[in-house]
Amino acid sequence: MGSTSSGRQAAARDRDSEGRARNARPRDGLGRPLPYDADGVDRQPEGVVRAPEQTVAEAQELLDAGKPFHAHEVFEDAWKAGPEGERALWRGLAQLAVGLTHSARGNVTGGPRLLRRGAGAVEAWASDAGERRPYGMDLAGLSAWARELAGVVEESGEAVDAGGRAPRLRGGE
């Protein structure tokens, strides 16, 4: 019978309808798992196909609410379902959201690393595509926000307020 080396019985893994492993534990606003009996924040449904403008609007609402982990999931849906030529953009935006998530969790190494990786991806996409504001987004401003926040996190060595440090995807809007 499945037991671990410490003698505890291994817990059955949560599975979806296709049998893929899924963690059904509730999560907090930053995506951290909570005990099974805790009240958590509703998770974003996976695999939702949205129009790009809807993706940007929904992600901004989640970022403003201090839920960058959830915004990352919205960007990830666009990355996986969007046109091939835009996948690097959506992946870069997802990295920015994950970087903010880690920075808000107090990960002063991984947060800045992901913020800079996302900034580089967004910059590279904008450079390759020759577009400054796809779907109204201010990519140069997002890149500057990410690099500045990475420095703040490294310098302070402390977690940041995710909602208070949320980027404006469309700039001054």
Phi, psi and chi 1 to 4 in degrees:
 res  aa     phi    psi   chi1   chi2   chi3   chi4
   1 MET       -  133.6 -155.5  172.5 -134.9      -
   2 GLY   -53.8  108.7      -      -      -      -
   3 SER  -132.3  156.2   65.8      -      -      -
   4 THR   -88.1  172.0   63.2      -      -      -
   5 SER   -64.9  -20.0   59.1      -      -      -
   6 SER   -85.7    0.2   65.9      -      -      -
   7 GLY    92.4   -9.9      -      -      -      -
   8 ARG   -77.5  143.7  -69.8  177.4  -72.2  138.2
   9 GLN   -72.4  133.5 -172.1  170.7   13.7      -
  10 ALA   -68.5  135.9      -      -      -      -
  11 ALA   -75.2  143.9      -      -      -      -
  12 ALA   -65.2  141.6      -      -      -      -
  13 ARG   -81.8  142.7  -66.3 -176.9   73.2 -178.0
  14 ASP   -69.0  136.9  -60.9  -41.8      -      -
  15 ARG  -129.8  147.4  -58.3  -87.7  174.6 -170.4
  16 ASP   -87.0 -175.6   66.2   13.0      -      -
  17 SER   -64.3  -21.6   60.4      -      -      -
  18 GLU   -93.4    2.5  -77.5   86.0   43.0      -
  19 GLY    87.4    4.2      -      -      -      -
  20 ARG   -77.0  143.9  -69.0 -177.3  -59.8 -119.4
  21 ALA   -64.9  131.5      -      -      -      -
  22 ARG  -139.6  139.2  -63.8  -77.2 -173.5 -132.6
  23 ASN   -93.2  112.2 -170.7  -26.3      -      -
  24 ALA   -89.1    3.8      -      -      -      -
  25 ARG   -62.6  143.5  -73.8  174.6   61.5 -177.2
  26 PRO   -64.5  156.2   12.1  -16.0      -      -
  27 ARG  -124.0  154.8  -56.2  -84.0  176.5  156.2
  28 ASP   -86.3 -177.7   71.7    4.5      -      -
  29 GLY   -62.6  -18.8      -      -      -      -
  30 LEU  -103.3   14.5  -67.7  173.6      -      -
  31 GLY    81.7    6.6      -      -      -      -
  32 ARG   -77.9  137.6  -67.3  175.5  -70.4 -143.2
  33 PRO   -66.6  141.8    5.1   -4.4      -      -
  34 LEU  -113.4  168.2  -61.1  169.1      -      -
  35 PRO   -58.4  150.8  -22.8   32.1      -      -
  36 TYR   -55.2  -32.4  -80.5   99.3      -      -
  37 ASP   -90.0    2.5   60.6  -11.5      -      -
  38 ALA   -82.5  155.8      -      -      -      -
  39 ASP   -84.1  125.4  -70.9  -30.3      -      -
  40 GLY  -115.7 -176.3      -      -      -      -
  41 VAL   -88.6  136.9  172.6      -      -      -
  42 ASP   -56.2  136.4  -72.3  -21.2      -      -
  43 ARG   -84.0  156.4  -64.2  176.8   83.9  169.1
  44 GLN   -74.2  136.1  -69.5  -58.5  113.5      -
  45 PRO   -65.8  144.6   20.1  -26.9      -      -
  46 GLU   -92.6  150.3  -68.3 -177.2   40.3      -
  47 GLY    76.9   20.7      -      -      -      -
  48 VAL   -80.3  128.8  175.9      -      -      -
  49 VAL   -94.4  120.4  178.0      -      -      -
  50 ARG  -122.0  154.5  -59.6  167.3 -174.9   85.9
  51 ALA   -65.8  149.4      -      -      -      -
  52 PRO   -53.8  -41.4  -26.6   35.0      -      -
  53 GLU   -63.1  -36.6  -67.3   81.2    1.8      -
  54 GLN   -68.5  -38.9 -177.6 -175.2    2.9      -
  55 THR   -58.8  -47.8  -65.3      -      -      -
  56 VAL   -63.1  -45.0  173.9      -      -      -
  57 ALA   -64.8  -45.0      -      -      -      -
  58 GLU   -66.5  -42.1 -167.9  171.0  -32.5      -
  59 ALA   -63.2  -40.2      -      -      -      -
  60 GLN   -63.5  -41.7 -173.8   67.3   67.4      -
  61 GLU   -59.5  -43.5  -73.3  177.5   20.8      -
  62 LEU   -67.7  -41.1  -68.5  163.1      -      -
  63 LEU   -61.9  -45.5  -70.4  164.6      -      -
  64 ASP   -62.1  -30.9  -68.9  -15.1      -      -
  65 ALA   -82.7    3.5      -      -      -      -
  66 GLY    76.9   28.9      -      -      -      -
  67 LYS  -121.4   63.3  -61.6  177.2 -177.2  175.7
  68 PRO   -66.2  -28.1   24.8  -33.8      -      -
  69 PHE   -61.2  -42.1  177.5   81.0      -      -
  70 HIS   -69.9  -37.8  -62.4   79.9      -      -
  71 ALA   -61.9  -38.2      -      -      -      -
  72 HIS   -57.7  -40.8  141.3  -95.3      -      -
  73 GLU   -65.7  -35.3  -68.7  176.6  -30.2      -
  74 VAL   -66.0  -45.7  170.7      -      -      -
  75 PHE   -63.3  -37.4  -73.6  135.4      -      -
  76 GLU   -63.4  -38.4 -169.3  172.1  -88.5      -
  77 ASP   -59.6  -43.6  -75.1  -18.1      -      -
  78 ALA   -66.1  -38.9      -      -      -      -
  79 TRP   -62.0  -43.6  157.7   20.7      -      -
  80 LYS   -79.1  -30.2  -68.4  178.5  177.8  179.1
  81 ALA  -103.3  -14.5      -      -      -      -
  82 GLY   -76.2  174.0      -      -      -      -
  83 PRO   -62.5  146.6   -1.5    4.9      -      -
  84 GLU   -50.4  -40.9 -175.6   66.3   37.3      -
  85 GLY   -68.2  -13.9      -      -      -      -
  86 GLU  -108.6   -4.1  -67.2 -176.8    5.2      -
  87 ARG   -61.3  -37.7  -70.6 -168.7  179.2  159.4
  88 ALA   -65.0  -34.0      -      -      -      -
  89 LEU   -63.9  -52.4  168.5   64.2      -      -
  90 TRP   -66.0  -35.8  -61.0  114.4      -      -
  91 ARG   -64.2  -43.1 -176.1  176.3   55.8 -118.9
  92 GLY   -61.8  -40.9      -      -      -      -
  93 LEU   -65.8  -38.4  -67.2  166.9      -      -
  94 ALA   -62.2  -39.8      -      -      -      -
  95 GLN   -64.3  -37.8  -71.1  169.5  -26.4      -
  96 LEU   -61.7  -44.3  -67.6  177.5      -      -
  97 ALA   -65.1  -39.6      -      -      -      -
  98 VAL   -68.8  -36.7  171.9      -      -      -
  99 GLY   -61.5  -41.3      -      -      -      -
 100 LEU   -66.1  -40.0  178.2   55.3      -      -
 101 THR   -57.4  -51.2  -61.2      -      -      -
 102 HIS   -65.5  -36.6  -77.9  -79.6      -      -
 103 SER   -64.9  -37.5  -64.3      -      -      -
 104 ALA   -72.6  -25.9      -      -      -      -
 105 ARG   -81.1   -7.0  -69.7  176.4  178.1  174.4
 106 GLY    91.8   12.7      -      -      -      -
 107 ASN   -82.9   91.3 -179.0  -15.6      -      -
 108 VAL   -80.6   -1.8  -59.8      -      -      -
 109 THR  -102.7  -55.3  -57.7      -      -      -
 110 GLY   -68.7  -37.4      -      -      -      -
 111 GLY   -58.4  -56.8      -      -      -      -
 112 PRO   -59.9  -36.9  -28.5   37.5      -      -
 113 ARG   -61.0  -45.9 -176.5  177.4  -61.8  137.4
 114 LEU   -69.6  -36.2  -77.4  160.9      -      -
 115 LEU   -60.9  -44.7  -73.3  165.2      -      -
 116 ARG   -69.8  -37.7  -72.3 -170.7  179.2  101.3
 117 ARG   -62.9  -45.0 -175.3  179.6  -55.5  152.3
 118 GLY   -64.3  -41.0      -      -      -      -
 119 ALA   -60.4  -43.8      -      -      -      -
 120 GLY   -63.9  -40.2      -      -      -      -
 121 ALA   -66.0  -42.5      -      -      -      -
 122 VAL   -65.6  -42.4  166.3      -      -      -
 123 GLU   -63.1  -44.6  -71.7  169.3  -12.8      -
 124 ALA   -63.8  -41.4      -      -      -      -
 125 TRP   -63.5  -46.0 -170.4   88.1      -      -
 126 ALA   -61.7  -39.5      -      -      -      -
 127 SER   -66.3  -43.7  173.8      -      -      -
 128 ASP   -69.1  -38.7  -70.6  -12.9      -      -
 129 ALA   -82.7  -21.0      -      -      -      -
 130 GLY    71.3   13.8      -      -      -      -
 131 GLU  -106.7  138.1  -67.6 -175.8   44.0      -
 132 ARG   -90.7  -36.7  176.1  149.7  166.2   67.7
 133 ARG  -134.2   65.9  -63.4 -175.2   64.7   90.9
 134 PRO   -63.9  131.5   24.8  -32.9      -      -
 135 TYR    55.2   29.8  -49.8  112.7      -      -
 136 GLY    78.7    2.9      -      -      -      -
 137 MET   -79.7  141.6  -71.5 -173.5  -71.2      -
 138 ASP   -94.2   86.3  177.8    6.3      -      -
 139 LEU   -66.2  -37.3  -60.2 -176.5      -      -
 140 ALA   -64.8  -41.9      -      -      -      -
 141 GLY   -64.8  -39.1      -      -      -      -
 142 LEU   -64.5  -41.9  -77.1  170.5      -      -
 143 SER   -63.0  -44.6  178.0      -      -      -
 144 ALA   -63.2  -42.2      -      -      -      -
 145 TRP   -57.5  -47.5  162.8   84.1      -      -
 146 ALA   -64.0  -44.6      -      -      -      -
 147 ARG   -67.0  -38.6  -67.7 -177.0 -170.6  -71.7
 148 GLU   -66.2  -44.7 -170.3 -109.0  -28.6      -
 149 LEU   -64.4  -38.7 -178.5   57.6      -      -
 150 ALA   -57.6  -43.6      -      -      -      -
 151 GLY   -65.0  -41.1      -      -      -      -
 152 VAL   -61.1  -45.9  166.5      -      -      -
 153 VAL   -63.3  -45.2  170.9      -      -      -
 154 GLU   -64.2  -42.2  -72.6  172.0  -27.0      -
 155 GLU   -68.9  -42.7 -172.7  173.9  -47.2      -
 156 SER   -79.3  -31.6   73.6      -      -      -
 157 GLY    68.7   19.3      -      -      -      -
 158 GLU  -127.3  159.8  -63.7 -179.8    4.9      -
 159 ALA   -65.9  151.3      -      -      -      -
 160 VAL  -109.1  160.7  -62.3      -      -      -
 161 ASP   -80.2  113.6  171.2   28.3      -      -
 162 ALA   -59.5  -45.4      -      -      -      -
 163 GLY   -68.8  -39.1      -      -      -      -
 164 GLY   -69.9  -24.4      -      -      -      -
 165 ARG  -107.6   12.4  -65.1  -57.0  -57.8 -135.9
 166 ALA   -62.4  140.3      -      -      -      -
 167 PRO   -77.4  160.4   31.3  -36.6      -      -
 168 ARG   -99.4  106.0  -56.1  -59.3  -48.8  153.8
 169 LEU   -59.9  -33.9  -61.1  174.3      -      -
 170 ARG  -106.4   26.4  -67.9 -173.6  167.3  132.7
 171 GLY    77.1 -135.9      -      -      -      -
 172 GLY   -70.0    1.4      -      -      -      -
 173 GLU   -57.1      - -141.9  178.6   74.8      -
